[in-house]
Each structure stands twice: as structure tokens, then as C-alpha cells.
């Protein structure tokens, strides 16, 4: 089987248009971030927090309000 070594004629206009399209094609934009809810001062946010059992028992030993006590201790530690 013989190899065909003839050159295919290229159309300069098609080549130029393809090159132009390649550099002017719009790239897809990243999806916009979902809007965040406004932060209201003094409100609390539900979070998941992993604590040592001893720490949890310390704050729970005085009964209800243990989450408020943990929050107060964290605020004091953060200097707030």
C-alpha cells in the first residue's frame, strides 16, 4: 500500500477564521456564589463542635444552660 504524500490545499481564510475564533472565544464564567444571609448582631449560629468528654461533662454538671456557659468561656478565651 502506497502512502499518499500529496499536500492538501488549505484555505487561508478558513485557517484565519479558526485562529480568530480560538482566541476570541468566551471562556465559561465561574458560577456566582450564593448570596449569604445578612449577619444580625447578637444572633447565634448552629455549629457542630467536637469536645473532649471531660470538657462537656464540666459544663453540663450544673444543668441547663451549659451551651451558654461554653459560649461565655469561648468568648472570654477569645478576648471578646
C-alpha positions in Angstrom: 0.0 0.0 0.0 1.4 3.3 -1.0 1.4 6.4 1.2 -0.3 9.4 -0.3 2.2 12.3 0.2 0.3 14.9 -1.7 -0.4 18.1 0.2 -4.0 19.0 0.9 -4.6 22.6 -0.1 -5.6 24.7 2.9 -7.9 27.6 2.6 -6.1 30.6 4.2 -9.4 32.3 5.0 -10.7 29.2 6.9 -7.4 28.9 8.8 -7.6 32.6 9.8 -11.2 32.4 10.9 -10.4 29.3 13.0 -7.4 31.0 14.6 -9.6 34.1 15.3 -12.3 32.0 16.9 -9.8 30.2 19.1 -8.5 33.5 20.7 -11.8 35.3 20.9 -14.0 32.5 22.3 -15.5 33.4 25.6 -14.5 31.2 28.4 -17.3 30.0 30.7 -17.6 32.1 33.8 -17.5 30.6 37.2 -20.9 30.2 38.8 -21.7 33.1 41.0 -21.5 32.4 44.7 -24.8 32.0 46.6 -25.7 35.2 48.4 -25.0 34.9 52.1 -27.7 35.8 54.6 -27.1 39.1 56.4 -25.4 38.9 59.7 -27.6 40.1 62.5 -25.6 41.3 65.6 -26.2 39.2 68.7 -27.6 36.2 66.9 -26.2 32.7 67.3 -25.4 30.2 64.7 -25.8 26.4 65.0 -22.5 24.6 64.6 -21.1 21.1 65.2 -18.2 21.1 67.7 -16.2 18.2 68.9 -15.3 18.5 72.6 -13.5 16.2 75.0 -15.9 14.2 77.2 -14.4 15.8 80.3 -15.0 19.3 79.0 -18.6 18.6 78.1 -19.2 17.0 81.5 -17.7 20.0 83.2 -20.1 22.4 81.5 -23.1 20.1 81.8 -22.7 19.3 85.5 -24.7 22.5 86.5 -27.6 21.5 84.4 -29.4 23.5 81.7 -27.5 26.5 80.2 -24.4 24.5 79.5 -24.2 25.8 75.9 -24.4 29.4 77.2 -21.6 28.6 79.7 -19.4 27.2 76.9 -20.1 30.2 74.7 -19.2 32.6 77.6 -15.9 30.6 78.2 -15.0 30.7 74.5 -15.7 34.5 74.3 -13.5 35.1 77.4 -10.7 33.0 75.9 -11.0 34.9 72.6 -10.9 38.2 74.4 -14.4 39.3 73.3 
